[in-house]
Amino acid sequence: MYARPSRATTSSEETIQIADWIELNVLTEEESAVSLAEVTAMIAADPPDDSTTSEHRLDYPAGLEDLDRADMSPGYWEQAENTAESAFLELRQRSEWFGARYPLTVNGESATASSCFDSGAIASFLTLLRSRHLYHHALGDDGEVAGELFEELLPHVLRGYLGTNRDSSIRFGVSGGSRGSELPLQTDDALDELSRRMHEPRGNLTGLPNGRDYGGDGIAWKALGDSHPGKLVAIGQATISQQEWPKKHPSPKWKSGALIKFLTQPTIVIAFVESISLITKAERDGLPEEFSALPFDRFRILYILRDRDLPSSLRKRMENWTGQMLERLRQ
């Protein structure tokens, strides 16, 4: 098994962290299966500094049979069991939510890789992106290539969500120093071309600095067969930074008509790596009033996309990056 990540600051964060750690072990084939007992033992082997040293279970060790249970403190083993059980409960919930689109099979007290899952390249890539959070800078990855790949993935996620084809999605973002979909780097020229492809009027804001995307990393639309304006449009921003997605939002210029005069207001999407479950209700209620984005965590992305939905060139580059990170993780 991989080393346990640094302990989270809250019990709810620790539950998600341990669940993600189990996924990492199984999906990268570090372990063919991970059991509740193994996770409990792993947690109990690393108690916090302020924990008691008593680690009894219901079946007392030899020599303690005559002691009154009420005289004994619970010990860290019991806390470890509770934490491990909470992590497996999180895994079961993910499995129930996403069904066949979830890459793990959780039976009783054991988690294994699903035999019928068909998006292994995407799942491994997203899981290794999450490992950058679990182990922080241990992988020696500056995020440049990973961020560009995640940005390239976004238009495919958006078109999968809208149910449209590749001709109706583009990467407008400039990660890596260029745009995708054969769009020019010059911002005005790129917006002119976007307007032409979408059959939506160009906005009045011109003379823009080159190489800008205004937070519109990926854009997809669902055409209705004609060349008239007015259609479903999704504009997404991608981030691989930890717990940054609530702070992200494409520029208001996208919805104000300054860049493109959409007849129908676009849906804003934020794509990110960690689970939505990491944000508490209080944090969610405290989001700024202007936040109105549809959140896509890695599980929603897996629910939408299959490996076969991606160009082979992008899938290959994702697999190469995943392989490089795995080598570093296993050192």
C-alpha positions in Angstrom: 0.0 0.0 0.0 1.0 3.6 -0.5 1.9 5.6 2.6 -0.9 7.2 4.4 -1.3 10.9 3.3 -0.8 13.6 5.9 -3.7 13.7 8.4 -6.6 15.9 7.4 -7.7 18.8 9.7 -11.3 17.6 10.2 -12.9 14.2 10.5 -15.1 14.8 7.4 -12.0 15.7 5.3 -10.2 12.6 6.7 -13.1 10.4 5.6 -12.9 11.7 2.0 -9.1 11.5 2.1 -9.0 7.8 3.2 -11.7 6.9 0.6 -9.6 8.6 -2.1 -6.5 6.8 -0.8 -8.3 3.5 -1.2 -9.3 4.4 -4.7 -5.7 5.3 -5.6 -4.4 1.9 -4.3 -7.0 -0.1 -6.2 -7.1 1.8 -9.5 -3.3 1.9 -9.9 -3.2 -1.8 -9.1 -1.0 -1.2 -6.1 -3.4 -3.5 -4.3 -5.9 -5.9 -6.0 -8.2 -5.4 -3.1 -8.3 -3.2 0.1 -10.2 -4.4 3.1 -11.7 -2.6 6.0 -9.4 -4.4 8.4 -6.3 -3.3 6.5 -7.4 0.3 6.5 -8.2 0.2 10.2 -4.8 -1.3 10.9 -3.1 1.4 8.7 -4.8 4.2 10.6 -4.2 2.7 14.0 -0.5 2.3 13.3 -0.2 6.1 13.1 -2.1 7.6 16.1 -2.1 11.3 16.7 0.1 12.6 19.4 -2.8 13.3 21.8 -4.3 9.8 21.5 -4.4 7.2 24.3 -2.1 4.2 24.0 -4.9 1.8 24.9 -5.9 0.0 21.7 -8.2 -2.8 23.1 -11.1 -4.3 21.0 -14.2 -6.1 22.0 -12.2 -9.3 22.5 -9.7 -8.3 25.2 -6.1 -9.3 24.8 -4.7 -12.1 27.1 -4.3 -10.9 30.6 -7.0 -8.3 30.5 -10.1 -10.5 30.7 -10.7 -9.7 34.4 -10.6 -5.9 33.9 -13.8 -4.0 34.0 -14.4 -2.5 30.5 -15.7 0.7 32.2 -12.2 1.3 33.6 -10.6 1.3 30.2 -10.4 4.3 27.9 -11.7 3.6 24.3 -8.2 3.7 22.7 -7.2 4.8 19.2 -8.1 1.4 17.6 -11.8 2.2 18.1 -11.3 5.6 16.5 -9.4 4.0 13.7 -12.3 1.5 13.1 -14.8 4.4 13.0 -12.7 6.3 10.5 -12.2 3.3 8.3 -15.9 2.5 8.4 -16.8 6.1 7.5 -14.4 5.8 4.5 -16.0 2.6 3.3 -19.4 4.2 3.7 -18.3 7.0 1.4 -17.1 4.4 -1.1 -20.4 2.6 -1.0 -22.3 5.9 -1.5 -20.2 6.7 -4.5 -20.9 3.2 -5.9 -24.7 3.6 -5.3 -24.7 7.1 -6.9 -22.8 6.3 -10.0 -23.4 2.6 -10.5 -21.6 1.1 -13.5 -19.9 4.5 -14.0 -17.9 4.1 -10.7 -14.6 2.2 -11.2 -14.7 0.3 -7.8 -16.8 -2.6 -6.6 -17.5 -2.3 -2.9 -18.7 -5.6 -1.4 -19.1 -5.7 2.3 -15.8 -4.8 3.8 -13.6 -5.0 0.7 -13.0 -2.7 -2.3 -11.8 -4.0 -5.7 -11.6 -2.7 -9.3 -14.8 -3.1 -11.2 -14.5 -5.8 -14.0 -16.9 -4.0 -16.3 -15.7 -0.4 -16.1 -14.8 1.0 -19.5 -13.0 4.2 -18.7 -9.8 3.1 -17.1 -7.6 5.8 -18.7 -9.8 8.7 -17.6 -10.2 7.2 -14.1 -6.5 6.7 -13.6 -5.7 10.1 -14.9 -8.2 11.8 -12.5 -7.1 9.7 -9.6 -3.5 10.6 -10.1 -4.5 14.3 -10.3 -6.1 13.8 -6.9 -3.0 12.2 -5.6 -1.2 15.5 -6.2 -3.4 16.8 -3.4 -3.0 13.8 -1.1 0.8 13.9 -1.3 1.2 17.6 -2.1 4.6 18.2 -3.7 5.9 14.7 -3.2 5.3 13.8 -6.9 7.5 16.7 -8.1 4.8 17.8 -10.6 4.5 21.5 -11.3 1.0 21.1 -12.7 1.8 22.6 -16.1 1.3 19.5 -18.2 -1.5 18.1 -15.9 -3.3 21.4 -16.1 -3.1 21.5 -19.9 -4.4 18.0 -20.2 -7.3 18.6 -17.8 -8.2 21.7 -19.8 -8.1 19.7 -23.0 -10.4 17.2 -21.4 -13.0 19.8 -20.5 -14.6 20.4 -23.9 -15.2 16.7 -24.2 -16.9 16.7 -20.8 -19.1 19.6 -21.8 -20.2 18.1 -25.1 -20.8 14.7 -23.4 -23.1 16.5 -20.9 -25.0 18.4 -23.7 -25.1 15.3 -25.9 -23.5 17.0 -28.9 -20.7 16.2 -31.4 -17.0 17.2 -31.5 -17.7 19.9 -34.1 -19.8 21.7 -31.4 -17.1 22.0 -28.8 -13.8 23.8 -28.6 -10.9 24.4 -26.2 -10.8 28.2 -25.9 -8.3 28.1 -23.0 -4.7 29.0 -23.6 -2.9 26.6 -21.1 0.3 25.5 -22.7 0.5 28.7 -24.8 -2.0 27.8 -27.5 -5.7 27.2 -28.0 -7.3 24.0 -29.2 -9.6 23.2 -32.0 -7.4 25.2 -34.5 -8.4 28.5 -32.9 -5.8 31.3 -33.3 -4.1 32.6 -30.2 -5.1 36.2 -31.0 -8.1 36.8 -28.8 -10.1 38.9 -31.2 -9.5 36.5 -34.1 -10.4 33.5 -31.8 -13.7 35.2 -30.8 -14.5 36.0 -34.4 -14.0 32.3 -35.3 -16.0 31.1 -32.3 -18.8 33.4 -33.4 -18.7 32.0 -36.9 -18.8 28.4 -35.7 -21.5 28.9 -33.1 -23.7 31.2 -35.3 -23.9 33.6 -32.4 -23.1 37.4 -32.9 -19.8 38.7 -31.9 -19.8 41.1 -28.9 -18.7 44.7 -29.1 -15.6 44.4 -27.0 -12.6 44.4 -29.4 -9.0 45.3 -29.3 -8.4 42.6 -26.6 -5.0 41.5 -25.4 -3.7 38.4 -27.2 -3.7 35.0 -25.4 -6.7 35.7 -23.1 -9.5 33.2 -22.5 -11.4 35.1 -19.7 -11.9 31.8 -17.8 -13.6 30.2 -20.7 -11.3 27.1 -20.9 -13.9 24.9 -22.7 -17.1 25.7 -24.6 -19.7 23.4 -26.1 -23.1 24.0 -27.6 -26.1 22.0 -28.9 -27.0 23.1 -32.4 -30.6 22.8 -33.6 -29.9 22.3 -37.3 -30.2 25.9 -38.5 -27.8 28.8 -38.4 -29.9 31.0 -36.1 -28.7 32.2 -32.7 -30.2 30.7 -29.6 -29.1 27.3 -28.3 -27.8 25.5 -25.2 -24.3 26.6 -24.5 -21.9 25.5 -21.7 -18.8 27.5 -20.8 -16.4 25.8 -18.4 -13.4 26.6 -16.4 -11.0 23.9 -15.3 -8.8 23.8 -12.2 -6.5 21.1 -10.7 -5.8 23.2 -7.6 -7.0 21.8 -4.3 -10.2 23.4 -2.9 -10.0 26.3 -5.4 -13.2 25.5 -7.4 -15.6 27.6 -5.3 -13.4 30.6 -6.0 -13.4 30.0 -9.8 -15.8 31.6 -12.2 -15.4 32.6 -15.9 -15.4 36.3 -16.5 -18.8 38.0 -16.5 -17.9 39.2 -20.0 -19.1 35.8 -21.2 -22.6 36.3 -20.0 -22.9 40.0 -20.5 -22.5 39.7 -24.3 -19.3 41.7 -24.4 -17.4 38.7 -26.0 -20.2 36.8 -27.7 -23.8 38.1 -27.8 -25.5 34.8 -26.8 -29.3 34.9 -27.4 -29.7 32.3 -24.7 -27.7 32.7 -21.5 -24.9 30.1 -21.3 -24.6 27.6 -18.4 -21.3 28.1 -16.4 -19.4 24.9 -15.4 -16.5 24.5 -13.0 -14.5 21.3 -13.5 -12.2 20.1 -10.7 -10.5 17.1 -9.3 -11.5 16.5 -5.6 -15.0 15.4 -4.5 -17.9 17.9 -4.1 -18.4 16.2 -0.7 -15.3 18.0 0.6 -17.2 21.3 0.8 -19.3 21.6 3.9 -22.9 22.9 3.9 -21.7 26.0 5.7 -19.1 26.6 3.0 -21.6 26.0 0.3 -24.1 28.4 1.9 -21.3 30.9 2.2 -20.5 31.0 -1.6 -20.7 34.5 -3.0 -24.0 35.5 -4.5 -22.5 35.8 -8.0 -21.5 32.1 -7.9 -23.9 30.3 -10.2 -21.7 27.5 -11.7 -22.6 23.8 -12.3 -19.8 21.9 -10.4 -18.2 18.9 -12.1 -16.0 16.9 -9.8 -14.1 13.9 -11.1 -17.0 11.5 -10.3 -19.4 13.5 -12.4 -16.8 13.6 -15.2 -16.5 9.8 -15.0 -20.3 9.6 -15.1 -20.3 11.5 -18.4 -17.2 10.4 -20.3 -15.9 7.1 -21.5 -12.4 6.4 -22.9 -13.8 5.9 -26.3 -15.2 9.5 -26.3 -11.7 11.0 -26.4 -9.3 11.4 -29.3 -6.6 8.7 -29.2 -3.9 11.4 -29.1 -5.3 13.0 -25.9 -5.9 9.6 -24.3 -2.3 8.6 -25.0 -0.9 11.8 -23.5 -3.0 11.3 -20.4 -1.8 7.7 -20.1 1.8 8.9 -20.5 1.5 11.5 -17.7 -0.3 9.0 -15.5 2.5 6.5 -16.0 5.2 9.1 -15.1 3.3 10.0 -11.9 2.9 6.4 -10.9 6.6 5.8 -11.2 7.3 8.8 -8.8 4.6 7.6 -6.4 6.1 4.2 -6.2 9.6 5.4 -5.5 
